[in-house]
């Protein structure tokens, strides 16, 4: 089954998956790298967008903005620091079709019927193009 997501759904999917990003990075033995200026710039833009709504801003929102609308973030293998993946909008859009549709549906469903394994599988597919780490 092929899912077609609009920009809002893609953003929501990424933000939801990024809620487990820190844990996934530990499991994969990877780290993230990004320019502090890029993070602050994304955060300022989001604060302006969110100021009219009563919504709190989370780190996941900032990372999603950096990935989908900014320069992206680097994913670095701790055991092989030469192995770097740039996770940006191009990589996201290139790999989203490689994700399991049922995992995407679970993450987008309002009932919250997903767990770390669903978010981790989606993140791995989005970043690496396949589930590599379990």
C-alpha positions as CSV (number, residue, x, y, z in Angstrom):
1,X,0.0,0.0,0.0
2,X,1.3,3.4,-0.9
3,X,0.5,6.3,1.3
4,X,0.3,9.9,0.0
5,X,0.9,12.4,2.8
6,X,0.5,16.2,2.6
7,X,3.1,18.5,4.1
8,X,1.3,18.8,7.4
9,X,1.1,15.0,7.8
10,X,4.8,14.6,6.9
11,X,5.7,17.2,9.5
12,X,3.4,15.5,12.1
13,X,4.9,12.1,11.2
14,X,8.4,13.3,11.7
15,X,7.7,15.1,14.9
16,X,6.1,12.0,16.4
17,X,8.9,9.8,15.3
18,X,11.5,12.2,16.7
19,X,10.0,11.8,20.1
20,X,12.1,8.6,20.4
21,X,15.1,10.0,18.5
22,X,17.5,10.1,21.5
23,X,16.7,6.5,22.4
24,X,17.1,5.4,18.8
25,X,20.4,7.1,18.4
26,X,21.7,5.3,21.6
27,X,20.5,1.9,20.2
28,X,22.1,2.5,16.8
29,X,25.3,3.9,18.5
30,X,24.9,7.2,16.4
31,X,25.0,10.9,17.3
32,X,23.6,14.0,15.7
33,X,25.5,17.0,14.5
34,X,24.2,20.4,13.5
35,X,25.2,24.0,13.6
36,X,23.9,25.8,16.7
37,X,23.0,28.8,14.6
38,X,20.7,26.5,12.4
39,X,19.0,25.2,15.6
40,X,18.4,28.7,17.0
41,X,17.2,30.0,13.6
42,X,14.7,27.2,13.3
43,X,13.5,27.7,16.9
44,X,13.0,31.5,16.3
45,X,11.0,30.8,13.2
46,X,8.8,28.3,15.0
47,X,8.3,30.6,18.0
48,X,6.9,33.2,15.7
49,X,4.6,30.7,14.1
50,X,3.5,29.2,17.4
51,X,3.1,32.5,19.2
52,X,-0.4,33.0,17.8
53,X,-1.5,29.5,19.0
54,X,-1.4,28.1,22.5
55,X,1.0,25.3,21.6
56,X,4.3,24.6,23.3
57,X,7.4,24.2,21.3
58,X,9.5,21.0,21.7
59,X,12.9,20.0,20.5
60,X,11.3,17.6,18.1
61,X,9.5,20.5,16.4
62,X,12.8,22.3,16.0
63,X,14.6,19.2,14.6
64,X,11.7,18.5,12.2
65,X,11.8,22.1,10.9
66,X,15.6,21.8,10.5
67,X,15.2,18.6,8.5
68,X,12.2,19.5,6.4
69,X,12.8,23.2,5.9
70,X,16.4,23.8,6.8
71,X,19.9,22.4,6.1
72,X,19.1,19.1,7.8
73,X,21.1,17.4,10.6
74,X,24.0,15.0,10.3
75,X,23.7,11.4,11.7
76,X,27.2,10.2,12.6
77,X,28.1,6.5,13.4
78,X,30.0,6.5,16.7
79,X,32.1,3.5,15.6
80,X,32.9,5.0,12.2
81,X,32.9,8.8,12.4
82,X,33.5,8.9,8.6
83,X,30.1,7.3,8.1
84,X,27.8,10.4,8.1
85,X,24.2,10.6,6.7
86,X,22.7,14.0,6.0
87,X,19.1,13.8,7.1
88,X,17.3,16.6,5.2
89,X,14.1,17.0,3.2
90,X,15.6,15.3,0.2
91,X,16.5,12.2,2.2
92,X,13.1,12.3,4.0
93,X,11.2,12.5,0.7
94,X,13.4,9.9,-1.0
95,X,12.9,7.4,1.8
96,X,9.4,7.9,3.1
97,X,8.0,5.4,0.6
98,X,10.4,2.8,2.1
99,X,8.6,3.0,5.5
100,X,6.0,0.4,6.5
101,X,2.7,2.0,5.8
102,X,1.2,0.4,9.0
103,X,3.9,2.1,11.1
104,X,3.1,5.5,9.5
105,X,-0.6,5.0,10.0
106,X,0.0,4.2,13.7
107,X,2.1,7.3,14.2
108,X,-0.4,9.5,12.5
109,X,-3.5,8.0,14.2
110,X,-4.7,10.2,17.1
111,X,-5.2,7.3,19.4
112,X,-1.5,6.9,20.1
113,X,-1.4,3.2,19.5
114,X,2.3,3.0,18.7
115,X,5.5,2.3,20.6
116,X,9.3,2.8,20.4
117,X,9.6,0.0,17.8
118,X,7.2,1.8,15.4
119,X,8.9,5.1,15.8
120,X,12.3,3.6,15.5
121,X,11.4,1.6,12.3
122,X,10.1,4.8,10.7
123,X,13.2,6.8,11.7
124,X,15.5,4.1,10.4
125,X,13.7,4.0,7.0
126,X,13.6,7.7,6.7
127,X,17.3,8.1,7.5
128,X,18.9,4.9,6.2
129,X,16.3,3.8,3.7
130,X,15.7,0.5,5.5
131,X,15.4,-1.0,9.0
132,X,19.0,-1.8,9.8
133,X,19.2,-2.0,13.6
134,X,16.7,-4.6,14.7
